[in-house]
Amino acid sequence: MGVDAGGTSTRAALVDAAGAVLGVGRGEGANPNAHAPEVAAGRIAGAISAALGACDPGAVRACVVGMAGVSKLSDPDVAAVFDAAWTRIGLTCAVRTVADAEVAYASATSAPDGTVLVAGTGSIAGRIRKRRLAGTTGGYGWLLGDEGSAFWLGREAVRSTLEALGRGRPLDGLPSAVLAAALGPSGLDVRTDTGRLAASRALITAANAEAPVRLARFAPLVSAAHDAGEPAAREIVTRAADLLVANALAAREPGESTPVVLVGSVLTGASPVGALVRRRLAELEVLTSSDGVLGAAWLAAVDAFGEGTPRPPA
């Protein structure tokens, strides 16, 4: 059984020794740093039960749960809540909880050693050894780090807008998009100094009225403005890529030739940050995580059946 438990969604997959997927389950986010431990554990347990279907939970030979916020389980009281959840649904095997970066790495490559670079809402670079997370760079959360993440991009978009308002710069493009997303049809006349000051105060108030992680919703506006050729957005994207690449390289040993696995919305798809990161890492083997839950399921299968276990099909 493999589980990928993130901040916004949880997925589970049951596989057999041949790598065939026997069942899948889904649930809401289960990061114990963002949700009460009882809620997070219950959501993971629910996804596992859904993946099991009519299968006997006692027949599961291994379970790997990749979890955002896994460090929370270092608290014995929190770990006990999760242990109770596994018992409640009938699991008798050991449940190995690991960082979500580990299962993301395993979803992209069978290489035991390498680097994983994650940039979604938050960001972190990890050094993988023997498929385990051996060290990290970044990943300190929104207050202390998360450089290059969607949160970071959104924060920089708001800061850039505030600078444009305060310094009398044009508000076309990114500033206009940020103001519209944050304030809606505010009716403020930003053609005057008084209107700009009122808009600045309103934007600061709106940004601080929500959880800090909500700044990530402005990240797509940076990508759109970058693609339209706006200099301020291009500068933000360039700095994001610089910071992410620096963290990825810091997690590696000099001359290391192992793969780098990219994970998260900021690095995959049509993201301009991801495209720039790939160019900066062009001399290395750069892969993209396909499906974290299948990486978790494969790690569990390796635990149960050994190194020769086939990988589940993507």
Secondary structure as UniProt FT lines:
FT   STRAND          2..5
FT   STRAND          9..15
FT   TURN            17..18
FT   STRAND          21..28
FT   TURN            32..34
FT   HELIX           37..52
FT   TURN            53..54
FT   HELIX           57..59
FT   STRAND          63..67
FT   TURN            68..69
FT   HELIX           70..74
FT   HELIX           76..88
FT   TURN            89..90
FT   STRAND          95..99
FT   HELIX           100..108
FT   STRAND          114..119
FT   STRAND          123..129
FT   TURN            130..131
FT   STRAND          132..138
FT   TURN            142..144
FT   TURN            147..148
FT   HELIX           150..166
FT   TURN            167..168
FT   TURN            172..173
FT   HELIX           174..183
FT   TURN            190..191
FT   HELIX           193..208
FT   HELIX           212..218
FT   HELIX           219..227
FT   TURN            228..229
FT   HELIX           231..250
FT   TURN            254..255
FT   STRAND          260..263
FT   TURN            265..267
FT   TURN            269..270
FT   HELIX           272..280
FT   TURN            281..283
FT   STRAND          286..288
FT   HELIX           292..305
FT   TURN            307..308
//
